[in-house]
Amino acid sequence: MSTRREQIRNFSIIAHIDHGKSTLADRLLELTGALSSRDMKEQVLDSMDLERERGITIKAQAVRIVFRAADGGDYQLNLIDTPGHVDFAYEVSRSLAATEGAVLVVDAAQGIEAQTLANVYHAIDQDLEIIPVLNKIDLPVAEPERVKRQIADIIGLPADDCLPVSAKTGLGVPELLQAVVDRISPPRGDREAPLKAMIFDSWYDSYQGVVALVRVFEGTIRTGMQVRMMAVGKEYEVQRLGIKTPLTVDVDELAAGEVGFVIAGVKDVADCRVGDTITGVKRPAAVPCPGFKEVKPMVFSGLYPVDSVDYEPLRDALSKLSLNDASFQYLPETSVALGFGFRCGFLGLLHMEIVQERLEREYDLDLITTAPTVVYRVTLKDGTLLEIDNPSKLPPVQAVESIAEPVVRATIHVPKEYIGNIMKLCDERRGIQRNMTYLDETRVMLEYELPLNEIVLDFYDQLKSITRGYASFDYEPAGHRVDRLVKLDILVNGDLVDALSLIVHESKSFDRGQEMAVKMKELIPRQMFEVAIQAAVGTRIIARTTVKALRKNVTAKCYGGDITRKRKLLEKQKAGKKRMKRIGKVDLPQDAFLAMLHRES
Amino acid sequence: MRKSRFLDNRRLSLYLHIPFCRSKCRYCAFFSVPVDTPPADMYLRAVLRQVMAESGRWSGRRLATIYIGGGTPSVMPAAFYEAVLSRLAALFAWDPVIEITLELNPADPAPGWLAACRDLGVNRFSLGAQTFSPAGLRFLGRRHGPEHVRRAVDMLRTAGVENISLDLIHSLPGQDAAGLHADIDAALALDPAHLSAYCLTVEPGTPLARDVAAGRVVPPDADRQAGDMAVIRDRFAAAGLPAYEISNFARPGRESRHNLRYWHLEDYWGLGPGAWSSRREPEDSARGWLRRWAWTGAVANYAAADFSRPVEEDLVSPRTAFIEMVVMGLRLTAGVNLRRLRRLFGDPWVDELPDRFAAARSAGLMELSPTRLRLTERGVPLADEVSLAVLE
C-alpha cells in the first residue's frame, strides 16, 4: 500500500480550545470514509477520558486518511493531532516538525487567541504552509470579515486565503481537503537513504511496551530491522509497524514522507524520547533530525497520601504514570508535617493537575498536594550553586548570596477595556511590560515578563475573573532573574510546618505571612492548650495569631445505658483525630493543609 | 461461685425503666410514650416476664441498689412497684443497706403515694427540678412550676425521707449569671442531700435541636458553659456538696451508690424497653470480658417480647473494658483507681498511661499519683478531650 511521495500530505490542526479542532477532525475522517458517522464515537482523536472532559488533547495522534482529489488521484493525508496546551509546547513543536503544513482553525465569532498564536508562530518558524480556516460560520454571531482581517493583520496571511467552514455541519470541509492537497507541499526525502525517523510522541502500552509515533524523513523502516535511538543510544529490533485509519493497520514498512507507529520492545518511555531520531544500526544516518531537547519539569510540588497506608499504592501509581510520561518526575521525600510522600516535577500547572486527577481518579488515591513551586537557582556565599525545588530545602538566609527565579515571557490577548485590570494584575505579580500591540480596533496583545512563581498559583484564574473570561494567555520560559526572595515559614507553637513553607518576594512576605497566619487560625481546631501560629522570615516573626485553648468538651450525662454509646462517640472523635497530622503536640486537620494550599482570591 | 478477678460478683444493681410521660420535654431525646399506652397492668406483666426470663443469670446475687427511672416513674401507681419489688424480693436476697431510688416529676407525688413507696423500701427520691425560673421551665417544656419542687420536698420530709436529690439543667438560653446564681440559691435553700447539674445538651432529633438548627434558639457557647460549670462546682462545694462526678454533687456519704456502680463498671441488670444490662463474663467466655445487652426499645414490642434474643448486644473486650474504666474514672473526682486497674488488667496497660496522658498533664489538666489518675479543676470540663488519649 505504498504511496508515491508526491501523493502524501502531512498536516496538523492548530486551534484554541473550543474552536472546534476535534469536531473538524471527526468530519475529515467521516468525509473520507475512514469512519461512518454511525460507528463514530464523538471526537475520536481524544481518547483519554480526561482529554474529553477538558476538551484538550494531551497525547498526539496520527491518522491516515485517503482523499480522492480534483485531479482524480488518491492522496494519502496524515493528520497529526497535537497537544493543545502551553505545558506541552515542546511536544507541539515536535508534532509540527513532523508535518509540512497546518490548518489553522479560528472560531469565526471569537477570533484568534493567545494560545493559538503561539502555535502559529511555532509553525511559521518551521516554514510550514498555513491554511487558515474560519470555523463555526453557521453561527449567527460569526464575524468572518473581522476575524479574516485579524488573521491578515496579526499573522500576515492574505484574507482571501481563509476558508469558511462549519465543522458541525460539514460545510466547506471538502474544499478544505482539496486545499490541503493543493497548498501543502509533498514531503521530501529519499526512501533509499539511511533511515531518519523522528519520534513525535510515545507512550507505554502494557501489552506491547512503548509505542512510538514517528515521521520518516529519510530512508525506510522495516519490521525485523535493527534500529538505534540516536540521543539515548540504545538499540532495538523493530517488531511491529502500523498506521491508524483510525483503526490499527499493520504495515511492513514506513518510507520517507510517511507517518506511523513503531513498536520495538522498548520497555521505558524514557528510552523513546519525543524528538529523538530512530536510525538503522547497519547504515546509520550521519546526523539526527534537528530540534531534540531534554524536557525539564518547570513546576514542582509534594504529593502525599492523606492516609499513610496509601504510600505504597501511590508509589506504584507514580511509577505507572511515569512509564507513560517521560516529562513527569518523582522522587521520594519526607515532610515532618505530612509524613512520607514524593516530590514531583511537572511541565506546568495543567500537567500537574492532570497527573493529580489521574492519581485520584484512576488509582483512587486521596492526596495532599503542597503549593506548587518553581526551581530556584541559589548561589551560596561560598560560591556553591544549588537548584531548589522544595522551599523547605532552602539553606539558612545567612548562607545565601542570591536567589534567582525563573521568569517567563507571557502573552495576553484581551479586549481593550480590560487593559487597566491586566496591567494592575501584572504589576501586583511583579511583571515587567515588554510590549503592547493592538491586534485590531478592539483587541490588544500585551507582553509581560513575569516570574513563573507568580503565575503558578492562581494567575490564570485571576486573569479570567478580572476580564470576565475574555483574556487568553500563553507563556514561554525566559531565563532566570535574581530578586529579593525570602523563605516564609509557618510555625505552630514554635514548630515549623515544613509543608507550608514558601519562597516569596520580600515585598510580599508581610502580607502573605499575615494572610496565612490568619487563615491558619481559622483552620486549626481549639486544642487542650493555647496554640500560637507564627509566620516567620528567617528568625524574624512577621505575623502572629493565637488559637485559644479549648475550654469544654465533656458529656453531661453518662449512666448505665450510655457507656457503650459514649465509648462509640469517643472512638469516632478519636478516628477524626487520627486522620490529623501532628506538629509537635498540635493536631492539624487535613483540611487545614488543603485549604492553606488552595489560596483563594 | 465462679472464679473472677472482678470486684463484686456477689451483689447486683438493678435499673427499672418506666417509659411513660404525661408530656414531652423539649430537650429530651429519650424514647417515651403517653401514660397507659399500653396500660400499666400489661406493662407490669411484661416486666415480670423479663424478671422471670433473666433471673437465672443472676442467681445467688444480693440486690445492692435499685434505680427506678424514666420516662416518669411518678406516673405509675404504687401497686406497680409493689408487684415488681415483691417479685424481686422473692427471687433475690436484699442487701441490708440497699439503696432504692425513684425519680419524681415535682408535679406528681401525693402524700399517700409517697408513703406507700417509702413503705415498699424506696429510700432515695430524685426530683426533676431542672430550674427555678418559670421562664426556664417553660423553655424546657416542663409541666411543673418552681413551687411544685418546694411542695414535693416538704412532702418528702413530712414522710420522713431525707435522702433527696435535685436535678438541675444549667446554661439555658437567656440564663445570665444572676439567673444561674438564683437557681443555685433556690436549690441549696431546699437543703438536698444530693444534686445533679447537667449542662443543657442539644440532642439530635429533639424539638430543641430543630429550634437551634433554625436559629430560633441560641444556646450559650462552650466557653460560657465551662464558666457556668465552674461556678456551680464552687458554690455547691462551698455549701458542703462537693462534686464527686462531672455533673453530680453530694453531702459526704450521700453519693448515688447506684450510679457509682455504673461508673466502676460493676454488673447491672436493666428491666424495661431499651434498658441495658451489663455483666462480667467468666474468663474463658466467648462473650467478651463484659457483655452488655438490651431488649427492644419499642414499648409495644417489649410488652409482647419473649426475651429470647436481645436487640442490642455489645461484647466488650478486656482492652475496651480497660479503656472504659479509664474514661469513666476520669469523670469521677476520685479519679481512676490505678491499683484496681492493675489487679483487673495487669501492669503493662497501666504503666503506659502516664505517657498517653503526657499532653494533658503538661497542659495542667491532669494529676497523677502512684495510685490515682485524676482531672484537675481545669481538666474537668475537658474530660472527653483528655480521655481520647487512652483510646487506640
Interface residues (C-beta under 8 A of the other chain):
Chain A: M528 F529 A549 L550 R551 K552 N553 V554 T555 A556 K557 C558 Y559 G560 G561 I563 T564 K566 R567 L570 E571 Q573 K574 K577 K585
Chain B: Y15 Y198 C199 T201 A222 D223 Q225 A226 G227 M229 I246 S247 N259 Y262 W263 L265 Y268 G270 G274 A275 W276 S278 R292 A294 D314 V316 T320 I323 E324 V327 M328 R331 A359 A360 S362 A363 L365 V380 P381 L382 A383 D384 E385 V386 S387 L388 L391 E392
